[in-house]
Amino acid sequence: MLHFHILTLFPEMVMQGLNTSILGRAVKNGHIFIEAVNIRDYTLDKHGKVDDYPYGGGAGMLMQAQPVFDAYQSIVDRVGRERASRVIYLTPQGKTFCQEMAQEMAGESDLIFLCGHYEGIDERVLEEIVTDEVSIGDYVLTGGELPAMVMADAIARLVPGVLHNGESSQTESFEDGLLEYPQYSRPEIWHEKRVPEILLSGDHAKVDAWRREQALLRTKERRPDLYEKYRERQF
């Protein structure tokens, strides 16, 4: 089982988003575990304050080191330092998240996601606990909760038992470096558009070949950067 521990100021946001659909079912079936640890619960400030002005001036507030570290330590105390060794800080400055990274992280037993807010987090605690800095794209969000949810969803899908169909995660976009081929369902004709005849043939070898060709064409047209990387791996 893969355990997701999410350090956040907004635990309700995280749990509402991740306890539905496929992930919610996976939690109920014991394939994954998800918890949101409220950083605010660990502040020593009697008013529940977790932020302060940054030294040197500047706009905005900065999350303080103490509540972040103590929230992290609460996880370590429960699961052990060895299991709680992977701490992912969601930041635009991090390495861009991709399917290959999701596959690698799906092999862990525990993942801790640290969600920043305001102008970020005191650098000292980041140096103390963070092992991975990860971004989900070149844009700025109001906090790390949405990126954490995106990553948890992508990673959880690769955990055995999470998806009903064992082939689902093997045939989707990016699994072999290509985008997914187009797919069709009933009826055979909709708005005068027909399902490609090859898909109605019953010839599985021809269907597989058609799908492969379509995946190549779609990747070349829509994501030439991925297509070039795929071609490089073939030689």
C-alpha positions in Angstrom: 0.0 0.0 0.0 1.2 3.5 -0.8 0.6 6.1 1.9 0.1 9.8 0.9 0.7 12.3 3.7 -0.1 15.9 2.7 1.1 18.8 4.8 -1.3 21.6 4.2 -3.2 24.6 5.7 -6.3 23.4 3.9 -6.9 19.8 4.7 -10.6 19.8 3.8 -9.7 20.9 0.2 -7.3 18.1 -0.2 -9.5 15.3 1.3 -12.6 16.4 -0.6 -10.7 16.3 -3.9 -8.9 13.0 -3.3 -11.6 10.9 -1.6 -13.9 10.6 -4.7 -14.1 8.5 -7.8 -11.2 6.0 -8.5 -9.0 7.2 -5.6 -11.8 7.2 -3.1 -12.6 3.6 -4.1 -8.9 2.7 -3.8 -8.8 4.1 -0.3 -11.8 2.1 0.7 -10.3 -1.1 -0.8 -7.0 -0.6 1.0 -4.8 0.0 -2.0 -3.8 3.5 -0.9 -3.9 5.6 2.2 -4.4 9.4 2.1 -4.2 11.8 5.0 -4.1 15.6 5.2 -2.0 16.9 8.1 -3.0 20.4 9.1 0.2 22.5 9.6 -1.8 25.0 11.7 -2.3 22.3 14.3 1.4 22.4 15.1 2.0 26.1 15.6 3.2 27.3 19.0 1.4 30.6 18.5 -1.7 30.9 20.7 -3.6 32.6 17.9 -2.9 29.8 15.4 -0.5 31.9 13.3 1.8 30.1 10.9 3.2 33.0 8.9 5.3 36.2 9.4 6.9 38.9 7.4 10.1 37.9 5.5 13.4 39.3 6.7 14.8 41.9 4.2 11.3 43.1 3.4 9.2 42.3 0.4 5.5 41.7 -0.4 3.5 39.1 1.3 4.0 36.7 4.2 6.1 33.6 4.6 5.2 30.3 6.3 7.4 29.8 9.3 9.7 26.9 9.8 8.5 25.7 13.2 4.9 24.6 12.4 6.0 23.0 9.1 8.8 21.0 10.8 6.7 19.9 13.7 3.9 18.8 11.4 6.4 16.8 9.4 7.9 15.4 12.6 4.4 14.1 13.6 4.5 11.9 10.5 8.0 10.7 11.2 7.0 9.8 14.8 4.1 7.6 13.5 5.7 5.8 10.5 9.4 6.0 11.2 12.1 8.1 9.6 13.0 5.5 7.0 9.5 5.3 5.6 9.0 9.1 5.9 12.2 9.9 4.0 10.6 11.2 0.7 9.3 14.7 1.1 8.1 16.5 -2.0 7.8 20.3 -1.9 5.4 21.7 -4.6 7.1 24.7 -6.1 7.4 26.4 -9.6 11.1 26.2 -9.1 11.1 22.4 -9.0 11.7 19.7 -11.7 8.6 19.4 -13.9 6.4 16.4 -13.0 6.0 13.8 -15.7 4.8 10.2 -16.2 8.2 8.8 -15.6 8.4 10.5 -12.3 5.0 9.2 -11.4 6.1 5.6 -12.1 9.2 6.0 -10.0 7.2 7.4 -7.0 4.5 4.8 -7.2 7.1 2.3 -6.0 7.5 4.1 -2.6 5.7 3.1 0.6 5.2 6.7 1.8 5.2 10.1 0.1 5.0 13.3 2.0 3.8 16.4 0.0 4.5 19.8 1.5 2.1 22.5 0.3 3.3 26.1 0.5 1.2 29.2 0.6 1.6 33.0 0.7 5.1 33.8 -0.5 6.4 30.4 0.2 8.1 28.7 3.2 11.2 29.6 5.3 14.2 28.2 3.4 15.7 26.6 6.5 13.0 24.0 7.0 13.1 23.2 3.2 16.8 22.5 3.5 16.1 20.4 6.6 13.3 18.1 5.3 12.7 18.3 1.6 14.1 15.7 -0.8 12.3 16.6 -4.0 11.2 19.9 -5.4 8.5 19.4 -8.1 6.5 21.7 -10.3 3.4 20.7 -12.4 4.0 23.5 -14.9 5.4 26.9 -15.6 2.7 29.0 -13.9 2.0 30.2 -10.4 -0.9 28.9 -8.2 -2.1 30.2 -4.8 -0.8 27.1 -3.0 0.6 23.6 -3.3 -2.7 21.8 -2.7 -3.8 21.5 -6.3 -0.3 20.3 -7.5 -0.3 17.7 -4.6 -3.7 16.4 -5.7 -2.6 16.2 -9.3 0.5 14.2 -8.4 -1.3 12.0 -6.0 -3.9 11.1 -8.7 -1.2 10.4 -11.3 0.9 8.3 -8.9 -2.0 6.4 -7.4 -3.3 5.2 -10.7 0.0 3.2 -11.1 -0.4 1.4 -7.8 -1.5 -2.3 -8.3 -5.2 -2.7 -7.7 -6.2 1.0 -8.0 -7.5 0.6 -11.5 -10.1 -2.2 -12.3 -8.7 -2.9 -15.7 -5.1 -4.1 -15.4 -4.3 -2.8 -18.8 -5.7 0.8 -18.3 -2.5 2.4 -17.0 -0.4 0.6 -19.7 -2.3 2.0 -22.7 -2.8 5.6 -21.8 -1.0 8.7 -23.0 2.7 8.9 -22.1 3.1 5.3 -20.9 5.3 4.5 -24.0 6.3 8.1 -24.7 3.4 8.6 -27.1 -0.1 10.2 -26.9 -3.0 7.9 -26.7 -4.8 6.8 -29.9 -8.4 8.1 -30.6 -11.2 5.9 -29.2 -14.8 5.4 -30.1 -18.0 3.9 -28.6 -21.6 3.3 -29.6 -23.4 4.3 -31.8 -21.4 3.4 -34.9 -22.7 6.6 -36.6 -23.1 9.9 -34.7 -23.7 13.3 -36.3 -22.9 11.6 -39.6 -19.5 10.5 -38.4 -18.6 6.8 -38.6 -16.4 4.8 -36.3 -13.3 3.7 -38.4 -14.1 0.4 -40.1 -10.9 -1.2 -38.8 -12.3 -1.1 -35.3 -15.4 -3.1 -36.3 -13.3 -5.7 -38.1 -12.7 -8.0 -35.2 -9.1 -8.4 -36.4 -7.1 -7.6 -33.2 -3.7 -7.5 -34.9 -5.0 -4.9 -37.4 -6.7 -2.9 -34.7 -3.4 -2.9 -32.7 -1.5 -1.8 -35.7 -4.0 1.0 -36.5 -3.9 2.2 -32.9 -0.1 2.3 -33.0 -0.1 4.3 -36.2 -2.7 6.8 -34.9 -0.7 7.3 -31.7 2.4 8.1 -33.7 0.5 10.5 -36.0 -1.2 12.2 -33.1 2.0 12.6 -31.2 3.9 14.0 -34.2 1.1 16.5 -34.9 0.2 17.6 -31.3 3.5 17.1 -29.4 6.4 17.1 -31.8 8.7 17.4 -28.7 7.5 14.0 -27.5 7.7 12.5 -30.9 11.3 13.5 -31.4 12.2 11.9 -28.0 10.4 8.8 -29.0 12.3 8.6 -32.3 15.6 9.1 -30.5 14.8 6.1 -28.3 14.2 3.9 -31.3 17.7 4.3 -32.6 
